[in-house]
């Protein structure tokens, strides 16, 4: 499971940490995050992220 970076703001999604504040449990692969999830920093949609 690799990390993914938000293009607009640089936030790094780390699957080991997840995004529990927004309903994504630690250990969740990026591709398993719901499509309506957005960057917790800038609100960019999931498709604006790129593999690190």
N, CA, C and O atoms as a Tinker XYZ file with bonds, in Angstrom:
   208  protein
     1  N      0.847000   -1.190000    0.000000    73     2
     2  CA     0.000000    0.000000    0.000000    64     1     3
     3  C      0.882000    1.240000    0.000000    63     2     4     5
     4  O      1.634000    1.486000    0.943000    81     3
     5  N      0.779000    2.004000   -1.058000    73     3     6
     6  CA     1.606000    3.189000   -1.178000    64     5     7
     7  C      0.891000    4.445000   -0.722000    63     6     8     9
     8  O     -0.322000    4.449000   -0.509000    81     7
     9  N      1.661000    5.506000   -0.577000    73     7    10
    10  CA     1.128000    6.803000   -0.199000    64     9    11
    11  C      0.682000    7.553000   -1.449000    63    10    12    13
    12  O      1.208000    7.332000   -2.539000    81    11
    13  N     -0.286000    8.436000   -1.278000    73    11    14
    14  CA    -0.798000    9.254000   -2.373000    64    13    15
    15  C     -0.770000   10.713000   -1.957000    63    14    16    17
    16  O     -1.042000   11.052000   -0.805000    81    15
    17  N     -0.432000   11.582000   -2.927000    73    15    18
    18  CA    -0.262000   13.011000   -2.655000    64    17    19
    19  C     -1.344000   13.816000   -3.368000    63    18    20    21
    20  O     -1.637000   13.592000   -4.543000    81    19
    21  N     -1.928000   14.753000   -2.634000    73    19    22
    22  CA    -2.924000   15.662000   -3.218000    64    21    23
    23  C     -2.201000   16.671000   -4.102000    63    22    24    25
    24  O     -1.323000   17.394000   -3.630000    81    23
    25  N     -2.564000   16.724000   -5.379000    73    23    26
    26  CA    -1.932000   17.643000   -6.320000    64    25    27
    27  C     -2.048000   19.108000   -5.920000    63    26    28    29
    28  O     -1.044000   19.820000   -5.940000    81    27
    29  N     -3.244000   19.588000   -5.555000    73    27    30
    30  CA    -3.388000   21.003000   -5.226000    64    29    31
    31  C     -2.661000   21.461000   -3.963000    63    30    32    33
    32  O     -2.120000   22.567000   -3.939000    81    31
    33  N     -2.635000   20.628000   -2.900000    73    31    34
    34  CA    -2.084000   21.152000   -1.636000    64    33    35
    35  C     -0.904000   20.362000   -1.071000    63    34    36    37
    36  O     -0.228000   20.842000   -0.161000    81    35
    37  N     -0.644000   19.165000   -1.590000    73    35    38
    38  CA     0.500000   18.407000   -1.111000    64    37    39
    39  C      0.235000   17.489000    0.080000    63    38    40    41
    40  O      1.158000   16.837000    0.568000    81    39
    41  N     -1.019000   17.427000    0.561000    73    39    42
    42  CA    -1.361000   16.502000    1.641000    64    41    43
    43  C     -1.023000   15.078000    1.205000    63    42    44    45
    44  O     -1.296000   14.686000    0.070000    81    43
    45  N     -0.431000   14.311000    2.112000    73    43    46
    46  CA    -0.063000   12.930000    1.800000    64    45    47
    47  C     -1.001000   11.984000    2.537000    63    46    48    49
    48  O     -1.082000   11.999000    3.766000    81    47
    49  N     -1.715000   11.153000    1.759000    73    47    50
    50  CA    -2.534000   10.106000    2.368000    64    49    51
    51  C     -1.640000    8.903000    2.621000    63    50    52    53
    52  O     -1.065000    8.340000    1.689000    81    51
    53  N     -1.526000    8.513000    3.881000    73    51    54
    54  CA    -0.722000    7.364000    4.291000    64    53    55
    55  C     -1.687000    6.264000    4.726000    63    54    56    57
    56  O     -2.402000    6.434000    5.714000    81    55
    57  N     -1.722000    5.141000    4.008000    73    55    58
    58  CA    -2.678000    4.089000    4.348000    64    57    59
    59  C     -2.481000    3.514000    5.749000    63    58    60    61
    60  O     -3.428000    2.994000    6.341000    81    59
    61  N     -1.275000    3.599000    6.281000    73    59    62
    62  CA    -1.050000    3.106000    7.643000    64    61    63
    63  C     -1.789000    3.965000    8.673000    63    62    64    65
    64  O     -2.192000    3.474000    9.727000    81    63
    65  N     -1.961000    5.253000    8.356000    73    63    66
    66  CA    -2.649000    6.176000    9.263000    64    65    67
    67  C     -4.129000    6.322000    8.933000    63    66    68    69
    68  O     -4.942000    6.591000    9.817000    81    67
    69  N     -4.483000    6.144000    7.645000    73    67    70
    70  CA    -5.854000    6.367000    7.215000    64    69    71
    71  C     -6.246000    7.828000    7.387000    63    70    72    73
    72  O     -5.393000    8.715000    7.394000    81    71
    73  N     -7.533000    8.065000    7.524000    73    71    74
    74  CA    -8.078000    9.406000    7.789000    64    73    75
    75  C     -9.282000    9.214000    8.709000    63    74    76    77
    76  O    -10.422000    9.450000    8.310000    81    75
    77  N     -9.015000    8.779000    9.959000    73    75    78
    78  CA   -10.120000    8.440000   10.860000    64    77    79
    79  C    -11.099000    9.580000   11.121000    63    78    80    81
    80  O    -12.274000    9.329000   11.389000    81    79
    81  N    -10.642000   10.819000   11.050000    73    79    82
    82  CA   -11.547000   11.948000   11.265000    64    81    83
    83  C    -12.615000   12.041000   10.181000    63    82    84    85
    84  O    -13.657000   12.668000   10.371000    81    83
    85  N    -12.342000   11.408000    9.042000    73    83    86
    86  CA   -13.282000   11.438000    7.913000    64    85    87
    87  C    -13.753000   10.042000    7.534000    63    86    88    89
    88  O    -14.164000    9.815000    6.396000    81    87
    89  N    -13.697000    9.108000    8.470000    73    87    90
    90  CA   -14.284000    7.785000    8.274000    64    89    91
    91  C    -13.425000    6.763000    7.564000    63    90    92    93
    92  O    -13.930000    5.715000    7.161000    81    91
    93  N    -12.125000    7.036000    7.397000    73    91    94
    94  CA   -11.240000    6.082000    6.726000    64    93    95
    95  C    -10.307000    5.485000    7.784000    63    94    96    97
    96  O     -9.427000    6.166000    8.309000    81    95
    97  N    -10.518000    4.210000    8.083000    73    95    98
    98  CA    -9.770000    3.538000    9.139000    64    97    99
    99  C     -8.302000    3.338000    8.751000    63    98   100   101
   100  O     -7.991000    3.188000    7.569000    81    99
   101  N     -7.399000    3.335000    9.738000    73    99   102
   102  CA    -5.994000    2.990000    9.458000    64   101   103
   103  C     -5.920000    1.615000    8.797000    63   102   104   105
   104  O     -6.679000    0.707000    9.136000    81   103
   105  N     -4.995000    1.480000    7.850000    73   103   106
   106  CA    -4.850000    0.228000    7.107000    64   105   107
   107  C     -5.676000    0.176000    5.836000    63   106   108   109
   108  O     -5.702000   -0.855000    5.165000    81   107
   109  N     -6.356000    1.270000    5.487000    73   107   110
   110  CA    -7.183000    1.320000    4.287000    64   109   111
   111  C     -6.359000    1.768000    3.088000    63   110   112   113
   112  O     -5.807000    2.869000    3.079000    81   111
   113  N     -6.280000    0.905000    2.075000    73   111   114
   114  CA    -5.572000    1.255000    0.844000    64   113   115
   115  C     -6.289000    2.416000    0.151000    63   114   116   117
   116  O     -7.505000    2.563000    0.275000    81   115
   117  N     -5.536000    3.230000   -0.570000    73   115   118
   118  CA    -6.118000    4.392000   -1.245000    64   117   119
   119  C     -7.279000    3.986000   -2.153000    63   118   120   121
   120  O     -8.303000    4.668000   -2.194000    81   119
   121  N     -7.121000    2.873000   -2.883000    73   119   122
   122  CA    -8.161000    2.453000   -3.820000    64   121   123
   123  C     -9.415000    1.951000   -3.117000    63   122   124   125
   124  O    -10.459000    1.812000   -3.755000    81   123
   125  N     -9.338000    1.677000   -1.819000    73   123   126
   126  CA   -10.497000    1.223000   -1.054000    64   125   127
   127  C    -11.255000    2.363000   -0.384000    63   126   128   129
   128  O    -12.299000    2.141000    0.231000    81   127
   129  N    -10.730000    3.587000   -0.501000    73   127   130
   130  CA   -11.424000    4.756000    0.044000    64   129   131
   131  C    -12.636000    5.040000   -0.849000    63   130   132   133
   132  O    -12.524000    4.955000   -2.072000    81   131
   133  N    -13.787000    5.375000   -0.265000    73   131   134
   134  CA   -14.957000    5.707000   -1.097000    64   133   135
   135  C    -14.650000    6.836000   -2.086000    63   134   136   137
   136  O    -13.869000    7.741000   -1.792000    81   135
   137  N    -15.272000    6.765000   -3.252000    73   135   138
   138  CA   -15.017000    7.753000   -4.306000    64   137   139
   139  C    -15.424000    9.167000   -3.912000    63   138   140   141
   140  O    -14.924000   10.131000   -4.490000    81   139
   141  N    -16.324000    9.312000   -2.937000    73   139   142
   142  CA   -16.755000   10.654000   -2.548000    64   141   143
   143  C    -15.881000   11.265000   -1.447000    63   142   144   145
   144  O    -16.150000   12.372000   -0.980000    81   143
   145  N    -14.840000   10.544000   -1.037000    73   143   146
   146  CA   -13.882000   11.093000   -0.065000    64   145   147
   147  C    -13.137000   12.255000   -0.714000    63   146   148   149
   148  O    -12.886000   12.241000   -1.919000    81   147
   149  N    -12.788000   13.254000    0.082000    73   147   150
   150  CA   -12.050000   14.418000   -0.420000    64   149   151
   151  C    -10.865000   14.700000    0.493000    63   150   152   153
   152  O    -10.845000   14.274000    1.648000    81   151
   153  N     -9.891000   15.411000   -0.024000    73   151   154
   154  CA    -8.718000   15.794000    0.756000    64   153   155
   155  C     -9.168000   16.502000    2.029000    63   154   156   157
   156  O     -9.945000   17.454000    1.960000    81   155
   157  N     -8.693000   16.052000    3.192000    73   155   158
   158  CA    -9.111000   16.693000    4.438000    64   157   159
   159  C     -8.528000   18.091000    4.641000    63   158   160   161
   160  O     -8.974000   18.819000    5.527000    81   159
   161  N     -7.545000   18.473000    3.837000    73   159   162
   162  CA    -6.930000   19.791000    3.977000    64   161   163
   163  C     -7.590000   20.813000    3.055000    63   162   164   165
   164  O     -7.995000   21.887000    3.498000    81   163
   165  N     -7.695000   20.469000    1.762000    73   163   166
   166  CA    -8.193000   21.465000    0.799000    64   165   167
   167  C     -9.522000   21.095000    0.139000    63   166   168   169
   168  O    -10.113000   21.912000   -0.566000    81   167
   169  N     -9.995000   19.864000    0.367000    73   167   170
   170  CA   -11.277000   19.461000   -0.201000    64   169   171
   171  C    -11.217000   18.968000   -1.634000    63   170   172   173
   172  O    -12.257000   18.743000   -2.253000    81   171
   173  N    -10.007000   18.793000   -2.177000    73   171   174
   174  CA    -9.882000   18.299000   -3.552000    64   173   175
   175  C    -10.433000   16.879000   -3.640000    63   174   176   177
   176  O    -10.308000   16.107000   -2.690000    81   175
   177  N    -11.042000   16.529000   -4.772000    73   175   178
   178  CA   -11.585000   15.182000   -4.923000    64   177   179
   179  C    -10.479000   14.123000   -5.014000    63   178   180   181
   180  O     -9.322000   14.432000   -5.300000    81   179
   181  N    -10.859000   12.890000   -4.767000    73   179   182
   182  CA    -9.919000   11.765000   -4.743000    64   181   183
   183  C     -9.122000   11.654000   -6.041000    63   182   184   185
   184  O     -7.961000   11.244000   -6.018000    81   183
   185  N     -9.731000   12.015000   -7.172000    73   183   186
   186  CA    -9.026000   11.860000   -8.461000    64   185   187
   187  C     -7.929000   12.897000   -8.675000    63   186   188   189
   188  O     -7.248000   12.871000   -9.700000    81   187
   189  N     -7.752000   13.803000   -7.726000    73   187   190
   190  CA    -6.664000   14.791000   -7.813000    64   189   191
   191  C     -5.393000   14.298000   -7.117000    63   190   192   193
   192  O     -4.394000   15.016000   -7.063000    81   191
   193  N     -5.430000   13.078000   -6.586000    73   191   194
   194  CA    -4.280000   12.495000   -5.899000    64   193   195
   195  C     -3.446000   11.665000   -6.868000    63   194   196   197
   196  O     -3.976000   11.063000   -7.802000    81   195
   197  N     -2.141000   11.641000   -6.636000    73   195   198
   198  CA    -1.223000   10.847000   -7.446000    64   197   199
   199  C     -0.345000   10.005000   -6.524000    63   198   200   201
   200  O     -0.049000   10.405000   -5.398000    81   199
   201  N      0.068000    8.838000   -7.013000    73   199   202
   202  CA     0.963000    7.980000   -6.233000    64   201   203
   203  C      2.252000    8.715000   -5.941000    63   202   204   205
   204  O      2.772000    9.439000   -6.791000    81   203
   205  N      2.769000    8.528000   -4.735000    73   203   206
   206  CA     4.009000    9.184000   -4.331000    64   205   207
   207  C      5.199000    8.450000   -4.906000    63   206   208
   208  O      6.340000    8.850000   -4.678000    81   207
